[in-house]
Amino acid sequence: MFIHVTNARYSGEYKIWLSFNDGTEGEVDLASELYGQVFEPLKDKEFFKSFELEGHTLSWSNGADFAPEFLYEQIAPNSTFKRSFANAQSA
């Protein structure tokens, strides 16, 4: 199964509430991920809030985005999906 974000809403600071196509929901805090040339502009909270759902994940107008798998792992670190993904990568 390919995991993807189906809904997202800003929930404060650098946090976003996410829903995934398998029914998993939760809040992700991206504050510690906002470094580097592409992600640095997201430290501006007004810009951070301007995300859109594009290509099954969060994206911003400057080209910044996060892989849906990364976002999912932040919410459900011990999920079956994570173990399946890790096994597929090591095969």
Number of C-alpha atoms within 10 A of each C-alpha: 8 10 17 21 24 17 16 19 14 16 14 11 14 19 16 21 16 23 19 19 14 13 8 14 18 15 18 19 16 17 12 7 13 16 12 8 8 13 17 12 16 22 16 10 12 10 13 20 18 13 20 16 15 12 12 17 22 23 18 20 10 11 8 16 18 14 15 18 16 12 24 24 14 15 18 16 13 10 13 10 18 16 12 11 14 11 10 9 8 6 5
